[in-house]
Amino acid sequence: MDAALAMLGRRPYSRRRLEHRLGEKFDADEIEPVLLRLDELGLLDDRGYAEAVVRQRFSRRHYGVSYIRAKLLSDGIEADVADEVLARLIDDDTERRHAREALEAFLRRSGSSARGDAAARHLSNRGFQAELICDLLRESL
């Protein structure tokens, strides 16, 4: 229990991610009672974890909805929870603005040698949708 509390004290974890990390140090039969107790105490909150990931990945690092959704699902967040949190925290206009900022940063780093296909790959790898990428490239290049 102490190890789990220490980990949760440093940053939020999804239930699955915490279970995985604890599994690196402890046996499965030791982990499950700890996870159940943390659930009872309200210390494991997948929705809260999802909100923290969305805020951190979207607001600070400018990743798109597709990337963030894949991250949440890989961390064990249920699809309906991930979709609800993403819809509540990210609107189309804000995603477009963040994609534009990511494109501008890419073009600054790449200089005049940047091509449209490289910029499109960069935005796609960051989880922005193809239609949005095409619109931004038409406006920028």
Backbone as a chain_set.jsonl record, in Angstrom:
{"seq": "MDAALAMLGRRPYSRRRLEHRLGEKFDADEIEPVLLRLDELGLLDDRGYAEAVVRQRFSRRHYGVSYIRAKLLSDGIEADVADEVLARLIDDDTERRHAREALEAFLRRSGSSARGDAAARHLSNRGFQAELICDLLRESL", "coords": {"N": [[0.83, -1.191, 0.0], [1.973, 1.215, 0.74], [3.829, 1.727, -1.308], [2.137, 2.096, -3.519], [0.667, 4.349, -2.692], [2.744, 6.203, -2.529], [3.459, 6.364, -5.225], [1.078, 7.386, -6.346], [1.1, 9.803, -5.071], [3.006, 11.212, -6.424], [2.147, 11.507, -9.079], [-0.836, 11.286, -11.144], [-2.368, 8.09, -11.792], [-3.785, 5.666, -13.972], [-5.947, 2.922, -13.213], [-5.112, 0.538, -14.486], [-2.487, 1.233, -15.318], [-1.22, 1.744, -12.868], [-1.462, -0.778, -11.698], [0.161, -2.233, -13.441], [2.681, -0.986, -13.011], [3.072, -1.514, -10.261], [3.214, -4.234, -10.474], [5.777, -4.659, -11.343], [7.281, -4.799, -9.093], [5.943, -6.245, -7.158], [4.029, -9.22, -6.295], [1.137, -10.47, -8.059], [-0.951, -11.328, -6.383], [-0.569, -9.748, -4.181], [-1.084, -7.232, -5.099], [-3.768, -6.854, -5.98], [-5.543, -6.65, -3.633], [-4.64, -4.191, -2.659], [-5.262, -2.438, -4.756], [-8.041, -2.662, -4.722], [-8.594, -1.556, -2.209], [-7.639, 1.062, -2.582], [-9.471, 1.868, -4.508], [-11.818, 1.79, -2.928], [-11.26, 3.871, -1.183], [-11.391, 5.96, -2.87], [-9.17, 6.804, -4.239], [-8.23, 5.934, -6.638], [-8.938, 7.036, -9.717], [-10.074, 6.862, -12.705], [-11.356, 8.613, -14.488], [-10.52, 11.14, -13.549], [-7.793, 10.81, -13.971], [-7.807, 10.615, -16.775], [-8.671, 13.206, -17.439], [-6.489, 14.707, -16.512], [-4.45, 13.764, -18.213], [-5.432, 14.591, -20.715], [-5.421, 17.388, -20.4], [-2.671, 17.834, -19.995], [-1.386, 16.676, -22.283], [-2.718, 17.87, -24.416], [-3.012, 20.696, -23.914], [-0.463, 21.542, -23.102], [1.417, 20.222, -24.703], [0.466, 20.057, -27.247], [-0.832, 17.881, -28.686], [-3.02, 16.005, -30.8], [-6.521, 14.997, -30.798], [-6.816, 12.287, -31.603], [-4.331, 11.079, -30.983], [-4.24, 11.467, -28.203], [-6.51, 10.064, -27.375], [-5.776, 7.442, -28.091], [-3.638, 7.11, -26.326], [-4.953, 7.239, -23.846], [-6.628, 4.96, -24.031], [-4.665, 2.959, -24.191], [-3.68, 3.133, -21.657], [-5.611, 1.958, -20.189], [-8.055, 3.213, -19.877], [-11.523, 3.286, -20.213], [-13.26, 3.304, -23.35], [-15.635, 4.852, -23.569], [-15.39, 6.626, -21.433], [-13.005, 7.957, -22.104], [-13.816, 9.183, -24.523], [-15.886, 10.862, -23.602], [-14.516, 12.62, -21.859], [-12.663, 13.785, -23.623], [-14.426, 15.068, -25.439], [-15.611, 16.905, -23.745], [-13.485, 18.512, -22.906], [-12.04, 19.388, -25.139], [-12.651, 21.403, -27.829], [-13.57, 21.879, -31.31], [-12.551, 24.295, -32.406], [-10.487, 24.972, -30.664], [-8.819, 22.754, -30.952], [-8.091, 23.116, -33.607], [-6.663, 25.524, -33.43], [-4.506, 24.688, -31.833], [-3.364, 22.773, -33.506], [-2.54, 24.426, -35.58], [-0.614, 25.941, -34.206], [1.222, 23.896, -33.635], [1.988, 23.23, -36.246], [3.149, 25.673, -37.075], [5.321, 25.82, -35.303], [6.735, 23.555, -36.127], [7.396, 24.327, -38.753], [9.028, 26.54, -38.22], [11.202, 25.295, -36.946], [12.08, 23.656, -39.008], [12.755, 25.324, -41.048], [13.221, 26.871, -44.273], [13.334, 24.636, -45.792], [11.272, 22.938, -45.303], [8.739, 20.748, -46.34], [5.44, 20.189, -47.637], [4.56, 17.511, -47.327], [6.161, 16.545, -45.269], [5.398, 18.196, -43.165], [2.713, 17.463, -42.993], [2.974, 14.777, -42.205], [4.156, 15.173, -39.709], [2.094, 16.494, -38.254], [0.112, 14.544, -38.41], [1.319, 12.445, -36.996], [1.172, 13.552, -34.503], [-1.433, 13.253, -33.921], [-3.512, 14.657, -35.169], [-6.386, 15.102, -37.235], [-6.81, 14.117, -40.698], [-8.339, 15.806, -42.403], [-8.283, 18.286, -41.076], [-5.529, 18.739, -41.108], [-5.041, 18.987, -43.886], [-6.534, 21.316, -44.431], [-5.107, 23.221, -42.904], [-2.577, 23.117, -44.106], [-3.177, 24.011, -46.679], [-3.765, 26.651, -46.058], [-1.329, 27.558, -45.057], [0.936, 26.903, -46.631]], "CA": [[0.0, 0.0, 0.0], [2.851, 2.381, 0.811], [4.395, 1.985, -2.639], [1.065, 2.63, -4.359], [0.388, 5.717, -2.243], [3.872, 7.041, -2.926], [3.352, 6.597, -6.663], [-0.056, 8.284, -6.57], [1.465, 11.109, -4.551], [3.862, 11.893, -7.4], [1.374, 11.842, -10.273], [-2.011, 10.408, -11.274], [-2.246, 6.841, -12.536], [-4.999, 4.891, -14.208], [-5.899, 1.658, -12.468], [-4.274, -0.41, -15.224], [-1.083, 1.665, -15.307], [-0.725, 1.526, -11.513], [-1.336, -2.224, -11.539], [1.358, -2.624, -14.198], [3.887, -0.497, -12.314], [3.229, -2.284, -9.027], [3.585, -5.585, -10.882], [7.224, -4.719, -11.526], [7.921, -4.969, -7.789], [5.168, -7.084, -6.248], [3.246, -10.301, -6.887], [-0.243, -10.108, -8.382], [-1.83, -11.554, -5.228], [-0.367, -8.634, -3.251], [-1.509, -5.984, -5.735], [-5.23, -6.722, -6.099], [-6.168, -6.059, -2.433], [-4.244, -2.78, -2.568], [-6.068, -1.706, -5.731], [-9.415, -2.622, -4.212], [-8.647, -0.59, -1.098], [-7.507, 2.391, -3.171], [-10.789, 2.146, -5.098], [-12.741, 2.085, -1.83], [-10.909, 5.174, -0.633], [-11.555, 6.983, -3.904], [-7.86, 7.294, -4.661], [-8.046, 5.561, -8.037], [-9.989, 7.743, -10.438], [-9.713, 6.838, -14.12], [-11.855, 9.842, -15.124], [-9.592, 12.204, -13.165], [-6.546, 10.541, -14.693], [-8.039, 10.979, -18.171], [-8.693, 14.669, -17.515], [-5.109, 15.192, -16.347], [-3.717, 13.443, -19.441], [-5.912, 15.472, -21.778], [-4.898, 18.747, -20.161], [-1.215, 17.859, -20.164], [-0.997, 16.354, -23.658], [-3.314, 18.797, -25.371], [-2.738, 22.099, -23.628], [0.96, 21.862, -22.969], [2.273, 19.605, -25.718], [-0.186, 20.202, -28.546], [-1.183, 16.651, -29.379], [-4.397, 15.98, -31.262], [-7.479, 14.124, -30.127], [-6.557, 10.871, -31.911], [-3.165, 10.645, -30.203], [-4.593, 11.44, -26.781], [-7.45, 8.953, -27.189], [-4.995, 6.2, -28.124], [-2.877, 7.071, -25.068], [-5.886, 6.898, -22.768], [-7.029, 3.56, -24.183], [-3.526, 2.097, -23.847], [-3.518, 3.207, -20.2], [-6.705, 1.239, -19.555], [-9.259, 4.016, -19.725], [-12.615, 2.797, -21.054], [-13.481, 4.16, -24.515], [-16.693, 5.841, -23.328], [-14.837, 7.643, -20.529], [-12.056, 8.741, -22.9], [-14.563, 10.018, -25.465], [-16.603, 11.896, -22.858], [-13.55, 13.611, -21.363], [-12.144, 14.522, -24.785], [-15.485, 15.945, -25.957], [-15.864, 17.967, -22.773], [-12.327, 19.388, -22.702], [-11.441, 19.877, -26.388], [-13.602, 21.721, -28.89], [-12.96, 21.905, -32.645], [-11.788, 25.53, -32.618], [-9.252, 24.893, -29.872], [-7.938, 21.775, -31.594], [-7.568, 23.753, -34.821], [-5.634, 26.492, -33.006], [-3.335, 23.941, -31.371], [-2.74, 22.176, -34.688], [-1.853, 25.519, -36.273], [0.592, 26.254, -33.432], [2.16, 22.792, -33.846], [2.502, 23.395, -37.6], [4.047, 26.832, -37.102], [6.551, 25.438, -34.606], [7.447, 22.636, -37.017], [7.958, 25.091, -39.871], [10.14, 27.348, -37.687], [12.35, 24.4, -36.72], [12.514, 23.055, -40.262], [13.235, 26.364, -41.943], [12.632, 26.953, -45.61], [13.394, 23.335, -46.454], [10.091, 22.147, -44.938], [7.811, 20.441, -47.417], [4.097, 19.904, -47.169], [4.396, 16.125, -46.887], [6.811, 16.398, -43.958], [4.533, 18.878, -42.198], [1.523, 16.624, -42.829], [3.371, 13.624, -41.38], [4.376, 15.659, -38.343], [0.795, 16.722, -37.62], [-0.561, 13.253, -38.307], [1.957, 11.73, -35.887], [0.732, 14.189, -33.265], [-2.811, 12.87, -33.678], [-4.503, 15.534, -35.771], [-7.134, 14.453, -38.308], [-6.357, 14.432, -42.053], [-9.065, 16.958, -42.944], [-7.731, 19.472, -40.428], [-4.159, 18.915, -41.633], [-5.138, 19.516, -45.252], [-6.979, 22.718, -44.343], [-4.009, 24.064, -42.4], [-1.517, 23.179, -45.114], [-3.643, 24.914, -47.762], [-3.664, 28.03, -45.564], [0.023, 27.941, -44.648], [2.023, 26.667, -47.605]], "C": [[0.872, 1.251, 0.0], [3.423, 2.739, -0.556], [3.351, 2.61, -3.554], [0.745, 4.076, -3.972], [1.511, 6.669, -2.636], [3.806, 7.365, -4.416], [2.227, 7.578, -6.977], [0.223, 9.69, -6.054], [2.321, 11.909, -5.522], [3.099, 12.343, -8.639], [0.164, 10.917, -10.351], [-1.692, 9.171, -12.105], [-3.64, 6.309, -12.827], [-4.853, 3.594, -13.419], [-4.958, 0.679, -13.16], [-2.801, -0.041, -15.161], [-0.47, 1.451, -13.921], [-0.518, 0.035, -11.263], [-0.076, -2.731, -12.252], [2.641, -2.221, -13.467], [4.128, -1.255, -11.015], [3.663, -3.715, -9.333], [5.066, -5.756, -11.147], [7.946, -5.035, -10.219], [7.224, -5.986, -6.887], [4.429, -8.173, -7.015], [1.798, -9.858, -7.071], [-1.178, -10.285, -7.189], [-1.67, -10.492, -4.151], [-0.991, -7.343, -3.79], [-3.025, -5.799, -5.689], [-5.892, -6.17, -4.834], [-5.842, -4.574, -2.263], [-5.093, -1.948, -3.524], [-7.52, -1.597, -5.28], [-9.564, -1.593, -3.094], [-8.524, 0.845, -1.622], [-8.806, 2.822, -3.851], [-11.787, 2.552, -4.019], [-12.516, 3.476, -1.261], [-11.078, 6.314, -1.64], [-10.251, 7.544, -4.42], [-7.487, 6.866, -6.079], [-9.22, 6.129, -8.82], [-9.599, 7.816, -11.91], [-10.199, 8.086, -14.857], [-10.923, 11.02, -14.799], [-8.252, 12.053, -13.858], [-6.689, 10.979, -16.152], [-8.04, 12.495, -18.343], [-7.288, 15.244, -17.405], [-4.29, 14.931, -17.614], [-4.139, 14.373, -20.566], [-5.343, 16.872, -21.594], [-3.401, 18.825, -20.441], [-0.817, 17.651, -21.621], [-1.543, 17.362, -24.665], [-2.848, 20.222, -25.123], [-1.261, 22.439, -23.622], [1.811, 21.345, -24.118], [1.675, 19.604, -27.116], [-0.292, 18.896, -29.323], [-2.652, 16.72, -29.753], [-5.237, 14.942, -30.536], [-7.17, 12.649, -30.382], [-5.396, 10.317, -31.099], [-3.542, 10.476, -28.724], [-5.554, 10.291, -26.489], [-6.707, 7.622, -27.165], [-4.189, 6.03, -26.835], [-3.784, 6.643, -23.918], [-6.304, 5.424, -22.846], [-5.89, 2.612, -23.814], [-3.251, 2.092, -22.347], [-4.69, 2.572, -19.453], [-7.962, 2.035, -19.308], [-10.313, 3.478, -20.695], [-12.896, 3.809, -22.168], [-14.549, 5.227, -24.253], [-16.223, 6.954, -22.4], [-13.88, 8.554, -21.304], [-12.8, 9.698, -23.83], [-15.302, 11.153, -24.763], [-15.663, 12.995, -22.39], [-13.005, 14.443, -22.522], [-13.183, 15.505, -25.322], [-15.726, 17.13, -25.031], [-14.719, 18.978, -22.717], [-11.734, 19.981, -23.979], [-12.541, 20.146, -27.402], [-12.842, 21.869, -30.211], [-12.087, 23.14, -32.868], [-10.457, 25.486, -31.87], [-8.297, 23.886, -30.483], [-7.303, 22.368, -32.855], [-6.448, 24.742, -34.464], [-4.361, 25.775, -32.57], [-2.614, 23.273, -32.544], [-1.963, 23.241, -35.466], [-0.554, 25.879, -35.538], [1.645, 25.156, -33.601], [2.786, 22.883, -35.235], [3.491, 24.542, -37.673], [5.373, 26.516, -36.416], [7.387, 24.502, -35.473], [8.12, 23.408, -38.153], [9.111, 25.986, -39.41], [11.39, 26.493, -37.511], [12.921, 23.881, -38.03], [13.072, 24.078, -41.238], [12.571, 26.292, -43.301], [12.638, 25.609, -46.332], [12.162, 22.472, -46.169], [9.18, 21.983, -46.139], [6.456, 20.098, -46.805], [3.923, 18.491, -46.66], [5.036, 15.888, -45.527], [5.962, 17.047, -42.867], [3.28, 18.049, -41.937], [1.835, 15.411, -41.967], [3.537, 14.027, -39.929], [3.043, 15.836, -37.616], [0.022, 15.42, -37.45], [0.008, 12.439, -37.144], [1.575, 12.31, -34.532], [-0.755, 13.978, -33.006], [-3.871, 13.798, -34.212], [-5.117, 14.838, -36.982], [-6.708, 14.978, -39.678], [-7.049, 15.672, -42.619], [-8.533, 18.27, -42.363], [-6.331, 19.764, -40.955], [-4.205, 19.523, -43.028], [-5.559, 20.979, -45.253], [-5.84, 23.63, -43.912], [-2.894, 24.185, -43.416], [-1.913, 24.076, -46.277], [-3.49, 26.377, -47.337], [-2.228, 28.484, -45.402], [1.088, 27.834, -45.731], [1.667, 27.18, -48.98]], "O": [[0.548, 2.236, -0.664], [3.494, 3.914, -0.919], [3.652, 3.554, -4.285], [0.574, 4.928, -4.844], [1.258, 7.807, -3.03], [4.064, 8.498, -4.823], [2.404, 8.495, -7.78], [-0.354, 10.659, -6.545], [2.359, 13.138, -5.456], [3.36, 13.415, -9.186], [0.139, 9.876, -9.695], [-0.852, 9.209, -13.005], [-4.561, 6.479, -12.027], [-3.752, 3.225, -13.013], [-4.111, 0.061, -12.515], [-1.953, -0.913, -14.971], [0.679, 1.022, -13.815], [0.49, -0.365, -10.68], [0.658, -3.561, -11.715], [3.565, -3.022, -13.326], [5.267, -1.602, -10.703], [4.387, -4.333, -8.553], [5.563, -6.882, -11.175], [9.091, -5.487, -10.234], [7.835, -6.526, -5.964], [4.227, -8.068, -8.225], [1.296, -8.998, -6.348], [-2.095, -9.487, -6.998], [-2.542, -10.348, -3.295], [-1.38, -6.467, -3.017], [-3.508, -4.707, -5.392], [-6.742, -5.287, -4.946], [-6.668, -3.799, -1.782], [-5.588, -0.883, -3.155], [-8.149, -0.552, -5.442], [-10.545, -0.851, -3.047], [-9.229, 1.739, -1.154], [-9.197, 3.987, -3.783], [-12.514, 3.534, -4.172], [-13.465, 4.173, -0.9], [-10.925, 7.487, -1.296], [-10.222, 8.64, -4.979], [-6.528, 7.383, -6.652], [-10.367, 5.738, -8.601], [-8.877, 8.726, -12.318], [-9.516, 8.567, -15.761], [-10.581, 11.803, -15.685], [-7.645, 13.037, -14.281], [-5.801, 11.633, -16.699], [-7.462, 13.007, -19.301], [-6.94, 16.174, -18.133], [-3.519, 15.792, -18.038], [-3.291, 14.889, -21.294], [-4.838, 17.469, -22.545], [-2.928, 19.78, -21.057], [0.018, 18.393, -22.137], [-0.884, 17.664, -25.66], [-2.343, 20.879, -26.033], [-0.859, 23.505, -24.087], [2.817, 21.96, -24.471], [2.332, 19.186, -28.069], [0.112, 18.82, -30.483], [-3.435, 17.411, -29.101], [-4.729, 14.124, -29.769], [-7.255, 11.84, -29.458], [-5.474, 9.202, -30.584], [-3.205, 9.476, -28.09], [-5.425, 9.618, -25.466], [-6.977, 6.771, -26.316], [-4.076, 4.92, -26.316], [-3.418, 5.785, -23.115], [-6.326, 4.728, -21.831], [-6.124, 1.576, -23.192], [-2.655, 1.149, -21.827], [-4.756, 2.64, -18.225], [-8.854, 1.574, -18.595], [-10.018, 3.242, -21.867], [-12.786, 5.018, -21.961], [-14.39, 6.376, -24.665], [-16.621, 8.107, -22.567], [-13.939, 9.777, -21.175], [-12.46, 10.878, -23.918], [-15.342, 12.276, -25.266], [-15.982, 14.177, -22.513], [-12.897, 15.664, -22.415], [-12.852, 16.651, -25.625], [-16.014, 18.235, -25.493], [-14.953, 20.168, -22.506], [-11.002, 20.969, -23.916], [-13.275, 19.237, -27.79], [-11.615, 21.972, -30.221], [-11.008, 23.041, -33.452], [-9.428, 25.915, -32.392], [-7.091, 24.129, -30.532], [-6.124, 22.146, -33.13], [-5.412, 24.781, -35.129], [-3.258, 26.21, -32.903], [-1.385, 23.217, -32.565], [-0.862, 22.983, -35.951], [0.48, 26.097, -36.17], [2.835, 25.455, -33.7], [3.983, 22.64, -35.39], [4.56, 24.403, -38.268], [6.433, 26.908, -36.905], [8.608, 24.642, -35.545], [9.284, 23.163, -38.472], [10.078, 26.165, -40.15], [12.492, 26.902, -37.874], [14.132, 23.687, -38.142], [13.794, 23.714, -42.167], [11.491, 25.72, -43.453], [12.006, 25.468, -47.38], [12.026, 21.388, -46.736], [8.886, 22.939, -46.857], [6.347, 19.766, -45.625], [3.22, 18.272, -45.673], [4.515, 15.118, -44.72], [5.828, 16.502, -41.771], [2.831, 17.941, -40.795], [1.047, 15.053, -41.092], [3.111, 13.309, -39.024], [2.887, 15.376, -36.485], [-0.653, 15.227, -36.439], [-0.744, 11.815, -36.396], [1.653, 11.616, -33.519], [-1.288, 14.455, -32.004], [-5.018, 13.745, -33.766], [-4.443, 14.074, -37.672], [-6.299, 16.131, -39.811], [-6.399, 16.503, -43.253], [-8.358, 19.248, -43.089], [-5.993, 20.918, -41.218], [-3.479, 20.476, -43.315], [-5.002, 21.788, -45.995], [-5.638, 24.695, -44.496], [-2.319, 25.263, -43.571], [-1.084, 24.818, -46.804], [-3.131, 27.233, -48.145], [-1.927, 29.663, -45.586], [2.044, 28.609, -45.736], [2.465, 27.061, -49.91]]}, "num_chains": 1, "name": "protein.A"}
